[in-house]
Amino acid sequence: MIIIFNDEHTRVKAATALSNGILKNPVFFKAISDHPSFDLSTASPQIIADLMAKSDLEFKIEIFYPNVLQSIKYRKTFAFTDGRFPNTLFLNFKKLERETEDIAATIIHESIHALDDAAENETFGHGNNSAVGKENTAPYWIGNLAYRMLKNNPDAPLLAFDQVEDDNEV
């Protein structure tokens, strides 16, 4: 799997480089394959690690700039994918003021969705877009593994890839 970003946004370029680096790290794949199991998954961690390591999937990143109507719909969204544009991650421009490792972990999280979509015989998503109770699903656990490895801190706080905000905030 390779992550592609063809724009000049400095933080996203750096996060893309971090994401590609983690996808070349055998320690990352070993940690995934050693995980006991994932919730909401028909695939074992070993199968997911093998799919990731052997995939030639090109996962493209695009930045989207929400217009007024989209600002309401996407105000809680760090990123999204759209079935009309397979293997494309849309990062919310309004949510890029966070650390590079956090953005890279979001990229890894979303790349697991793209890999899941490409896997014909397995499924390993996280259901709906609520972050509640998703810590042990493949996209969340692997995204957080990437974050902790990139931060070089096994105790770094877990990220909620589907952002929780006060519903009164716009």
Secondary structure, 3 states (H helix, E strand, C coil): CEEEECCCCHHHHHHHHHHHHHCCCHHHHHHHHHCCCCECECCCHHHHHHHHHHCCCEEEEEEECCCHHHHHHCCCECEECCCCCCCEEEEEHHHCCCCHHHHHHHHHHHHHHHHHHHCCCCCECCCCCCCCCCCCEHHHHHHHHHHHHHHCCCCCCCCCCECCCCCCCC
